Amino acid sequence: MPTPKEPGPGQESVWDYPRPPALEPVEKQIRVVFSDTTIADTTDALRVLETSHPPVYYLPPEDIATAHLEQERRTTMCEFKGRAVYHTVTVGNRSAQSAGWSYPNPVDRYAELVEHVAF
């Protein structure tokens, strides 16, 4: 079992995040770049904080170049958020499989995540 370290000034500890996860708005700019192409750029993200996990940022569909995303068949199940689907990111002849994921039908508690994509 990992031993948590006390966070320094301005730092957060993943051991202080709640379970079930917290969902909070983020107004700072978040930009996703793949193969020198901006895939997403927003100041309207959502951040999921879950015990022992790094923060995950979900970006709204209106701020994503969805033409570069292709939904995969792969899915996984989160005990809190529901079934996740995965997306391949493609720019020109370069692809990154399972580079993004989303929750098309999250459980009610995480309904705000609908159509948002994490990378």
Secondary structure, DSSP 8 states (H G I E B T S, - for coil): --------TT---GGGS-SS-EEEEE-S-EEEEETTEEEEEES-EEEEE-TTS--EEEE-GGGB-GGGEEEEEEEEEETTTEEEEEEEEEETTEEEEEEEEE-SS--GGGGGGTT-EE-
